[in-house]
Amino acid sequence: MEATARAHPNIAFIKYWGNRDDHLRIPANSSISMNLDGLSTETTVEWADDIAADYLILNGTAQTGPALERVQRHLDMLRRRLNLSAYARVESTNNFPMGAGIASSASSFAALTVAGVAASGRGDIDERELTRLARLGSGSASRSVPGGFVEWHSGDSHETSYAESMAPENHWALVDVIAVISTAHKAVGSTEGHKSASTSVLQTARVADAALRFEQCKRAILDRDFVTFAEVVERDSNLMHAIMMTSRPPLFYWLPGSLEVMESVRSWRSEGLDVCYTMDAGPNVHCICTQERAAEIETRLRQMTYVVDVRTAGVGGAASVVRVSKR
Amino acid sequence: MEATARAHPNIAFIKYWGNRDDHLRIPANSSISMNLDGLSTETTVEWADDIAADYLILNGTAQTGPALERVQRHLDMLRRRLNLSAYARVESTNNFPMGAGIASSASSFAALTVAGVAASGRGDIDERELTRLARLGSGSASRSVPGGFVEWHSGDSHETSYAESMAPENHWALVDVIAVISTAHKAVGSTEGHKSASTSVLQTARVADAALRFEQCKRAILDRDFVTFAEVVERDSNLMHAIMMTSRPPLFYWLPGSLEVMESVRSWRSEGLDVCYTMDAGPNVHCICTQERAAEIETRLRQMTYVVDVRTAGVGGAASVVRVSKR
């Protein structure tokens, strides 16, 4: 059978950085994110008897090397879980650029997992289990399976590390106005980056405080309290980057333009605009604001020298099966 | 009597950020610095019976408000220590700009202390005591009293918190090539900044690791081991700024140009140039290199868009009494 699934990337408000278990991708701390509407990965999986190996076509190009190997390992896991012996044809398309700070691995492994399970015909795998399976491919992919505002409970085992929606996409009309600073592929993949976290003497302290930030952020989202939300989101982003910059060797994702945008966002908020920033493992700055401010924020960002593009995304829904068919 | 003293500012390799005791300026961790030759504060102190209050002329302008008050408190302390009742005329001149990341409070309070003691005629106050007294005015001023490469033992009391030279100025021909990014006065004075350190959840971890960094840095200086020196100096600077950026509210001293220079310095070092960066509470980037590379580094920095000026300073000597006279 063949199935196509679509999943959204997500932007984390309480970051995942550092694993308790690298192999199972059990994170050091719980995290929170929102899915990004309008940005998506669409993946088709066909479990086929007529091919001799898994193959992967990404954005129209057949993949080899590490990218293919990572997907093959995920397919191996799915085969064990679904009791399949077939190889898979996988075709995947992202409608946004890879490796520039918009988490493509999250939407990719979420879509791959949902499509792979749907194509198997198994009806006994619930959303929570889907988030665990996606997590095994890429930690943050767990958060792209449920809809809206999502929490990934770190847990301390495969069973207890799963994601679930804390509020649906229509709970709070936030927009991620993404200031694109550079579209170059980042030098250090996230999987390797997570291993670097423990080389910073500050990581233990960051993780120890994470549960408090998680609760502050969750409460702010549920209450739609932008002031509290902004403070904890920016602090959490800066805490993650503080660990990155003090790792050995250091990881610097900020570019001069990133700093300029973050400074501007703080300044705009002090003028009364509800906007805050957060950054992932790349130079782009995610400016989170309320829907009524999004156009204004986009206009201001486009005027800045280092901002080469601006993308906007509202709150996205759950990963979904687009179609299933027998081949 | 009247005395004039000259002291150099210093650039810290292992930073002082955060106090164990704010009032006595007992630091949370020990620090290391080198004095900067060619940059100096020259201060004349006259203990006079014919004036009704302390007065301060700084760079030719009579001072009032917080700047005068801070000096008055220091003079009060000196009066108690020296058993004097006279007020003081203080005239001070810096040959470098204030508040832009070149520690003027260090050279200022070192020169003020040395001049004030010299003008009192007291011969029983040794260098170690001078560093304690300077420390009471501004923590890092303790390090501008001795010469060359200096260590400030944090201690845990007034008596045990003092600075001393670990190596003379001719031990290692390092140069601080200062990339000036902006000459604006910084928004948050260092005294207040130190209090902010404890608002970061990362400060305790930074301080806990400081003794190890101190030893690594001291060993590298004594061995003239630039590779080890560069790694620990940059890490220590990034650790301090990590605390600053995650304080509540956050303190961002980096400007876009600062990031650009730091990235360039890392790149040049990977090409084989012995150069490393360190930053204080301001946007300027101190590029520490060996004397034979200084001209090359200066040339490269001057070509960068955001670098508005470049100052170079070799290793400076101890604070010194320039002249003493009876008025």
Interface residues (C-beta under 8 A of the other chain):
Chain A: V201 L202 T204 A205 R206 A208 D209 E231 E234 R235 N238 L239 H241 A242 I243 M245 T246 R248 P250 F252 W254 L255 P256 G257 L259 E260 M262 E263 Y306
Chain B: V201 L202 T204 A205 R206 A208 D209 E231 E234 R235 N238 L239 H241 A242 I243 M245 T246 R248 P250 F252 W254 L255 P256 G257 L259 E260 M262 E263 Y306
